[in-house]
Amino acid sequence: MKYNFDAVISREGTGSMKWDTIETVFGNKEILPMWVADMDFPVAEPIIDAVKKRLEHPILGYTKPWKSLLESVVERMKKKFNWEIKPEWIVFTPGVVPAISTAIKAITHPGDEVVLQGPVYYPFWDVIRENGCHVSNNTLKFENGKYVMDYEDLEKKFSPKKALFPKPPRTKAAILCNPHNPVGRMWDKEEQIKFGEIVLKHGGVVISDEIHSEIVVSNKKHIPFASISKEFEQNSITCFSPSKTFNIAGLSVSSIIIPNKKLREGFISAAGHQLGKVSVLSLVAMEAAYRYGDEWLNELLEYLKGNLQFLMNYFEENIPEVKVIRPEGTYLVWLDFHALGMSGEELSKFLVEKAKVGLDDGYLFGPSGNGFARINIACPRETLKEGLKRIESAVKDLR
Ligand SMILES: Cc1ncc(COP(=O)(O)O)c(C=O)c1O
C-alpha cells in the first residue's frame, strides 16, 4: 500500500462540519462523530498537487470549463461504466443536492408530487418540499434480508387516486438513489429497468443521484440508470461528483449529465443565477481526481472493505443485538437497533448520552428509518474500533 489510511489526522480547527460542530450538534464534546458523509482520510497527492500547481498562476478569475476537463468526465463515464456521453451533456454545479433541487424546479410546478424511496438521504425530502411539491414516498421493502423496491406501490404513485371525482395524477419525477444512502443497495439492471419503465410510462423524469457510484464495497458493478437504454437516457438527469469518491466534498463540485436538450435547457434556465458557479480550484481537482486518482481509490476501496468486514465481525461477535445491513456500495452502514426495544427518540438519546457516538438517527431518513442509525466507516480502523467499543459498552449496560 502506498497510502496510509490508518493514520489518524486531527481535523479539529479546519472548519470540519463533522469535527468542529460536535458540541453544537450533540451538546457534549466527548462524542465521537461518525455521521457526516465525508472521510477522515487525506486527499490523494495528485489532486493536492494539481490544485497547488494551479495556484502558481496568480490570477483566479471567472472560469469556463475547458476541453480536457470535459473530456476527463466523458472518459470517466466510459472507463468506469461503459457509458458514452457527450461533453455538451455535462452541466457543472456546486453540489448534487442543489442540482436535484434545480432539476425538481425545472420539471415540476408547485403542488406536483415527486417520488423518493425512503428510508433515504434526508435532503431529498427537503428539496421536494422547498420547491412547493409533495413528497410521494415509495417506501423500500425489506425482504429476505435485503432492501428491494416496491413496484406495485410505485405504479400507484403515478396513478389517479381513488376518489369520487378522480383527478389526473401530478407525479412528475422520481429520485433514484444509486447506490442507495443509507441502505447501501446498488440497484441491479433488472430493478432499474422495472423502476424506469413505470416512471417513463407515466411521463415522469428520473433524477438519478449516483454520487456514491465509485464507492463499491461488494463485487457488484455500478450501472448508471441512463446507460441502460436510449429511452432512459433521454428521460433522466444523472448526478455525479468526485466529492464522495475522492473526499473533496468541501470543494463543492459535481457534474450533472442531461442528454436531452430540452431537459438540459430547462435545468439551466431553472438554475438561473441562483445555483452559482463552480470554483476553478474545484474543477482542477475534479480533472486531477479523474485522471490520476485511481491508484489512491483502489487502495481506499480495499481499506473500506477491510473496515466493513471489521465492523460486521465486531457486531456479530460483541453486539449481536444490533443487526447490520451489509452495504453493496457507499461507506455508510445502516444499523438495525430494534432489538433494544427503544423508540427513535430513545435510541438517539442512548447513542449520544450512553454510547457517546454521533451517528445519524434513522428516522431522519423517513418513517421507515425509525429504530435504525447510520454509521460512517470512512475513518482509520482505530477510530472505527473506538466507536464500536463505545456502542458495545453502552449495549452491555442494558443486558
Ligand atoms: C445520496 C447523496 N446525494 C448527495 C449528497 C450530497 O451532495 P452535495 O454535497 O454534492 O450536495 C450526499 C452526501 O452525503 C448523498 O449521500
The ligand as a Tripos MOL2 file, in Angstrom:
@<TRIPOS>MOLECULE
LIG
   16    16     1     0     0
SMALL
NO_CHARGES

@<TRIPOS>ATOM
      1 C1        -27.0570   10.4010   -1.8740 C.3       1 LIG1
      2 C2        -26.3810   11.7070   -1.6480 C.ar      1 LIG1
      3 N1        -26.5940   12.7070   -2.5030 N.ar      1 LIG1
      4 C3        -25.9900   13.9160   -2.3430 C.ar      1 LIG1
      5 C4        -25.1380   14.1460   -1.2730 C.ar      1 LIG1
      6 C5        -24.5180   15.4810   -1.0800 C.3       1 LIG1
      7 O1        -24.1440   16.0540   -2.2700 O.3       1 LIG1
      8 P1        -23.5300   17.5060   -2.3670 P.3       1 LIG1
      9 O2        -22.6650   17.7190   -1.1830 O.co2     1 LIG1
     10 O3        -22.7810   17.4760   -3.6530 O.co2     1 LIG1
     11 O4        -24.6930   18.4350   -2.4210 O.co2     1 LIG1
     12 C6        -24.8810   13.1220   -0.3730 C.ar      1 LIG1
     13 C7        -23.9990   13.3500    0.7850 C.2       1 LIG1
     14 O5        -23.9800   12.6350    1.7360 O.2       1 LIG1
     15 C8        -25.5210   11.8810   -0.5580 C.ar      1 LIG1
     16 O6        -25.3180   10.8530    0.2730 O.3       1 LIG1
@<TRIPOS>BOND
     1     1     2 1
     2     2     3 ar
     3     2    15 ar
     4     3     4 ar
     5     4     5 ar
     6     5     6 1
     7     5    12 ar
     8     6     7 1
     9     7     8 1
    10     8     9 2
    11     8    10 1
    12     8    11 1
    13    12    13 1
    14    12    15 ar
    15    13    14 2
    16    15    16 1
@<TRIPOS>SUBSTRUCTURE
     1 LIG1         1 GROUP 0 **** ****
